[in-house]
Each structure stands twice: as C-alpha cells, then as structure tokens.
C-alpha cells in the first residue's frame, strides 16, 4: 500500500459495486472524495469542538490540530488504518478536577501531554510484545470499570455547572438529543449530539427574544442577569486568523489525575483497530502498537501548542460503515477542511457562545453514555459480575471514582476520584487474582459462574461517542 498520494481509482470512480468496498489505498473521483471528506468533518465536528469547550480550551485550535493529528496518524500507519483523530472526551472529568484544584489551561494541557507520551510508550511496548500484552494487563473487567468511572465522575459537572444556568433549555435540549439519537437513522443519527447543540442554540435565541434575560448562576458562580445566547463576541471576531496558542505547564498532582485515562485510550485504540480490520478485511494486529503510538504522539503534538488530547473517532467509523468507502484520501480531505475551519476566529466565537443550559442538556446524555459504555464492554465480553474476583475491585473502584473519594498521602499530595478509583480497580483485580483460588480464576459454566474471559482474550467495543 502506498502512503499519502498513491491511491488507485476504484472502478469508474462513481460508487462501489454491490458487495464491493473502496479500500484504504483506493479512491472514488476527486469530487466524490472531497464530498466524503466534508461528510467526515460533519461527523467528527460535534464532539471535536464540544470537548475543548467543556475543558476550557480553544475550540478553533482543537479543530485545526485535529486535522494535523489526522494527517500525522495516516502517515504513521502507512495509510492502512483509515481514521480521524478528534478531541478526546475522556479528559473532560480530568479538566474539571484540575480546575477545582486551581489549575489553568496550561496545567491541563501539560498533564495531557504527559498522558500522550505515556500512551506512545505503551504503543511501543505493544508493538514490541504483541497485542496480547493489552489483554493481559487490561482485561475487559478493568477497562470497562475505568470507562464507567470516567463517565459517571462527570455527573457533578453537568448537574452543578451547566444545568442550573437554564434548566428549561437544558431539559428541552436533553429530550431533543435523546430523540435524535433514537429516531434518526444513518448519518443523521451519528451527528445527533451536533444537532442537539444546534437545537439548543435556537431555543436559547428564541427564549431571549420572548422572555428577555435570565437570572441564573454562570459557570457555577452566583446568580446574575444575563442573556442565554450572547453573540457579542462573534461580531468582533476576525474571519481569518491563527487560534490562540499556549505552552503547557506541568504539575504532578494534575498529571496523576490524568494518567488513569491512558487505560481508556488504549482500549479505544484497540477497539478502533479491530473494527477497521473487520470492515476492510485487512488483519491489523501488527499495526495496533503503531496506531497507539501514533495517537499518543499526536496528543503530544496537540497539547504542546495548547490543544486537547486526541483519539480515534467512532463517529467516522460509522460514516465508513454506511458508505463502504474506507479510502484514506477522504480523510486527507477532511483534515484539510478542519485546518481551514481552525483558521477562522469567527467560527470559534460562534462555538464559544454556546449557552450553558444547552451544554447542560447535552452533557447529561453524553456523560451518561460514556459511563454506560463501560457496562457495554462488560456485556460484549461476557464478564461475570457474580464472580467476586471481578465484582469486589470494580465495586470499590467505581464508587471511589464516582464519589470523588480522596486518599491523603502527605500534607501536599493526595489521590482521589478517577486516579484513585483506577488504581483500586487495576491493582485490586491483579492483586486478588494472584491470590484467588483456581475456581474463581477459571470458572466453568457448570458451577453457575458463566464464562470469564481470560487474559489474552478480548473483544473491545468501539461504539463510543469519541474517543
């Protein structure tokens, strides 16, 4: 397979024949390929700019570096893994914790840069020892629990910061988003979060025209009179300009809060590679380590200039599944569009004006979905929660993570929330497994304990909102 610009024309360049697919090293006509690239941009768009908004980062920069990260990923994987790298939602809870600790955007991006470097190092280990190392260290019971506590740890952010800003807009936005996710089909269902944002934007505009200003808390602060939708910054913004860049700063406490998310990112990348492999018919286990390394390195590139962490996007897998077009040429086009969008400050000002009530309605759905994806990993892998070896460390770790339980180590250092919950699940599971009797390690259907996946067996699910 050729890298970058060596695509072969598929058939007559119009559309795949019935039962055929457009492979990663093929393309349709350039007009259709550019159109598919634009479709990929729309699919990734909602989560890619929602993530930085929720984390207090520049959405223009996030969109622009997502394009750069995607190009880097395609080059690093030799064009074999068609993927879009957008902003990772897995760090929204991390951002909230770091902000509560007094950290700023530079502190956040510094911690994410370290996570990216660790992820790249993990990818190198996987590439050297094979994909089995992932399943040994991070079996589905562990990854499911970590994903669950990352999602549910965000509940106070939705309930305490966004929802109170405009409860009725939040409620309407929540119902519309839920309706879009369930009722819409195909491509439209995959951009339901984006449609929910547009709907909430319009509702806020109409409520301002009808009822005037609202008196409510802003950003978790005191109640003040304010417009639900304030577009004053849009008129002042330029049409063309560079997004705001900033250098990262490093704090040990912030880094320790962010590091557990590495577990979720490895699971996301493993699931993505397996999904693409099944769709394209190209065995990609030999590229799993490279894909993880590339995602980690792309995160380092993004955070080094003030952008968010990146991850492979399931939304774009959905586009490929619907169109049966896996051409990496479409992803190059998508990356080009994203870079151009990032160079438009007026676009960023429109995003920054998203009302808090709208984010409240979106986040109660989105955060819950992230948490329940952990349960989906358990179900998909037939994890037996009647087995105390699985149940005990997960029960303790999830409650610690969701409840933001803290463990004070010294006067200046403590672990809590996501970090402590992840350590309890990871160390607890492997520690208990080392001491557990054989009938708990290898339960048989005959004793009523259903199948338990051993290390070396996995089927990570990739149907997350972003990876």
N, C-alpha and C positions, 0 to 999 in steps of 0.2 A: 504494500500500500504506500502510495506517495504522500508526503507531507504537504500541507498547505495548498498549493495551487495545481495539483496534478489530477483533478477529478475527471473521470470518464463520463461522457454523456450517456444517460440511461435511456435506451430505446430511442424514441423520436423526441425525447425531451419534454413531452407533454404531461404524462402521468404514468404511474406503474400499471403494467398489465394485471388483470385479475389474478390474485395469488402471489404476485411478484412484489418485491420491495426495492427501494432505492438504497443501495448500500452506502456506508460511510465514505467510500472512495469514489462514489458516483454523484451525479447531479442531474437535475432537470434543466430546462432552458434558464438562462440567467434571469429573465423576467419573473419566472415562477420561483426560482431560488431566492430572489430578493423578497418576493412576497412572503415566502415561508419564513425568511429571516425576520420580517416585520411581525409575523404571527408569533414567533418565538419571543420577541420583545414584549408583546402584549401579555403573553402567558407568564413571563417572569416578573413583569412590571410591578404588580401589586405588592408581592412580598419583598421585592428588592428595595422599594422605596419605603414600605411600611417599617421594615426592620430598623433602618437608621433613624427614622422619625421617633420610634419608640425608645431608641437608645440615646437620643440627643446628639446624633451625628448629622453631617451634611448629606441630605438625600441626593443632591446633584453629584457630589463626589462619589457616593455609593454606586450610582448608576454608571458613571463614567468608568470607575475602576472595575466594575463587573464586566464591562466589555474587554478591558485589558486583561483581566484574570482569565476570561474565557479563551482569548487568543493564546495566552500562555499555556493553559491546560491542553488545548488542542495540539500545540507544538510538542509539549512534553510527552503526550501519549501517542505521538506519531500518527494522529488522525484516526486511531482505531476506536476511540470512545467518544461518540457524539454527545456533548454535554454543555449545558450553560451553567456558569458559576455566578450565582447571585448572592445577595446578602443573607447571612445565616440568621434565622430567628432564634436559634438555640441560645444566643447570648443576651436576649432581652432581660431575662431574670438576673443575669450577671451584672448587666448595666445598672439595674435598679438597686442591687446590693451595693455596688461600688459607689453609686451616687449617695446612698444613705450613709456610707462610711466617710463622706466628704470628698470623694474623688471627682475629678472632672473628665472631660472628653479625652484628654491626653493620657490620663491614668487608665481609662478604659481601653484605649487603642494599644497602650503598652502591654496590658495584660493579654489582649487578643493576639498581639504579635508573638508573645512567648508561646501561647497555645498553638499558633501556626507553626512555629519552629518545632515544637514537640510532636505535632501531627506529622510533619515532614520526616522527623526522625523515626516515628512509628512506621511510616510508609517504607522507609529504608529497611527496617527490621523485617517487615512483611515481605518485601521484595527478596531479601536475602534468605529467609527461612520458609517462605511459602505462606499461602493464605490460611493454613491450618493454625498458625500462631494466633490469629484473631479469635478463632473459635475456642481455643484453649484458654486464653486469658479473659476473653469477654464473651462467655456463653450467653445465649438469649435471655436467661433469667436475670443476668446482670444488666445487659443493655436495655432490656425492657424497663427495669426499675429505674435506671438513670434517666431515660427519656421521660418516664412518668413524673419523676420528682422535679425535673427541669420545667415541665409544662405547668404542673399544679403549684409550684413555688411562685408562679406569676399571678396567682389569684388576687393577692392584696393590691397589686399594681392596677389591675382592671377595676377592682371594687373601690379602692381608696383614692386613686388619682384621676382616672378618666371618667368613669360612670357618673360621679357627682357633679361634673361640670354641666351636664344637661341630660338628666335621666330619661326624659321622654324621647329625645333624639336617639339616645343610646338604645332604648327599647325598640324603637322603630327600625333602627339600623340592624340590630340583632335579628329581628324577625325577618327582615328582607334578606339578609345574608343567608340565614338558615333556609329560607325558601329557595333562594338561588342555588344553593348547594344541593338541595334535594330535587327540585323540579326541573331545573335546566339540564340540558343534555349536551354531550360532546364538548366542543371547545368552550362554549359559554359557561359550562359548569366548572371548568378549570380556572376561569378568571372570576369566580363568584366573589372572592374577597375584594377584588378591584371594583366590581360592580356595586358591592355593598358600600364602599367608600364613596363612589360617585353618588349613590342614592342618598347617603347621609349628608354629603356636601349640599345637595339640592334641598333636602329637608331643612337644614340649618339656614340656608339662604331664605327660604320661604317663611320660616318662623321669625326670623329677624324682621322681615317686611311686615308681617302680620302683628306680632306682639312686641316688637322693639327689643331692647337689650334684656339680658337675663342676669339675675343676681345669683351667683353661684361661686364655689371655690374654683380657682385656676391652678392647675398643677399641684393639687393637694394643699394649697395655701388657704388664706382667708377668703370669705365670700366677697365679691366685688361686682359692680355692674359692668358688663362687657358684652360686645357683640359675639354671637355664636360663631359667625364667619367673618373674620377680619381680613379683608383683601388689600389693606393699605400698602403692604409691602410689595404686592405684585406690580403696581403702577411704578414704583420706584426702581424696580429691578431692571437690569440691562437684558437685552436679548442675547448677547454673546459675551462670554467672559469665562475665566477659569473659576472653578469652585474653590472654596476656602480650604487650604491645606494646613495641617499642623503636625509637628513632630510628636511622637509618643513619649511618655514618661513611665517609669517603672516603679511599682510598689509591690512588695512581697505579699501583703495581705490581699491586694487586688488580684495578683497572679494566682494565688491559692484558691480564690473564689472561682476563677475562670477555668482552671485546669481540668476539673472533672468533665467539662463539656467535650474534652477530647474523646471520651468514651462514645458519646452520641455521634460525633463526627466520623469516627471510624466505622460505626455501624451504618451510618448514612451512606458513606462512600462504598462500603462493601455491598449494600443493597442496591445501590445505583449500578455498580459494575455488573452485578448478577442480572439485573433487569435488562440492561442494554445487551448483555451477552445472549439472553434468551430471545430477545426481539430480533437481533441481527443474525443469530446463528453462528456467531464468531466466539469461540471459547476465549474468555478474557481473564482467567485466573492468573495468568502470567503477567497481566498488566495491573492487577489490583494494588500491589505495592506502589507502582508508579503513579497510579491515579491518586492514592492517598498522599504521596509525596507532593504531587503537583498541586493538590488542593491546599496542603499546608504551606507550600512556597507561595502560592497565590495570596493566601491570607497574610503572609509576611509582607508581600509587596503592597497590598491594600492598606494594611494598618500602619505601615511605615510612613504613609503620607496623610494619615488621619481618617481612612475609610474603615468600614466594618469588616469582620471576618467573612469569608466566602464559603460556599458549599455548593455541591451539585444539586440541581433542581428537578424535583419530581414533576413539577408542572410541565416542563419541557419534554419529559418522557411521555407525558400524556399527549402532547402535540404529535410526537413521532408515532405513537401507537395509533392515533386517529388518522394520520396521513400516510403511514407506512413509508415515510421518507426519512431516512437516517443520515442523509448527506451532511458531512461537516461543513460543506460550502454554505449551507443555510445558517450555521452557527457563526461563521465568519461574518456574514451579512448582519446577523443580529448583534454581534459585538460592535460592528461599525456604527449601527444605529444608536446603540447605548452610549458610545463615546460622544456622538454628536449631541444627544439629549443632555449629557452631563455638562456640555459647554454652553448651556442656555440657562442663565440665572433666573430668568422669568419663570421657567418651568419649575425650578426649585422653590421659588416663592409661592407658587400655587400649592405645591405639596406641603410646604411649611404652614400654610393657612388651614390645614385640615382641622376642624373643630375637635375639642377634647371629647365631647359627647359622642361623636362619630367613632373615634378611637375606642371609646368605652364599649359600644355595641359590637365592634369588630373583635376586640380583644377577648371578650368573654367567650366568644365562639372559638377564636384561634388558639388561645391558651389552653382551653379545654381539649381541643383536638390534638394539640401537641402532647398533652398528658396521656390521653387515651391511646395514642399511637404506641405507647409503652405496653399497654394491655394487648394491643393488636400484635405486637412482636411475640408476646407470650402465647397467644392463641394460635398464631401462624406456626409456631414451633412446638405446639402441644406441650408447653411447660406445665408440670403438675404442681399446683399450689397446695395440694393436700399433703405433699411431702415436706416435712418440717425443715429439711435441708434447704429447700427453696423458700419456704414461707417465712421462716424466722428472720434471716438477714434482710429480706425485702421488706417485711413489715416494719422493722425497726428503722431501716434507712429511709423509706418513703415518708414515714411520719416525721423524722428528723428534718428531711429536706423540705417538706411542705410546711411544717410548723416553724421553720427557721430556728430550730434549737441550736444553741451555741455551746461550745466547749472551750473554756478559758484555759490556755496553756501557760501563758505568763501574763504579767501586767500589760504588756504591749502586743500580745499576739493571741488570737483565738480563732477557732474554726467553727463554722456554722452553716446552716442552710444546705445549699446544693453541695458544697465541698464536703462537709461532714457526712451528709447523707450518702454521697457516692462512696466515700471511704468505708462507711459501715457496710454497705452492700457488697463492695468489691472484696475487702479484707474478710468480712464476716463469712461470705459464701465460700471463698477458697480455704479459709481457716477451718470452718466447720466441716468442709468436705474432706480435709486431710484427716480429721478425727472421726468422721461418721462411719458407722458400720456399713458393710457391703450392701445390705438390702436397701439402704437409703441412697447409696451412690448409683446402684443399678437395679432399680425396682422393676418388677415384672408385672404384666397385666394380671397375672393370676392372684397377686396379693392385694389387688384393688387400687394400686397406685398408678395407673396408666403409664404411658411411655414418657420417659425423661430423656431429652437429648443429651448425649454425652459430649464431652469436649471433642472437637473435630467434626461435629455435625451442626449445621446452621442453615437457616433459610431466611435471612434478614428481609424484612418487608421494606419496600421503597415508597409506599403511598403516603408520604408525609406532605404537609403543606409546603417546606423549603428546606430543604435542607439544609 
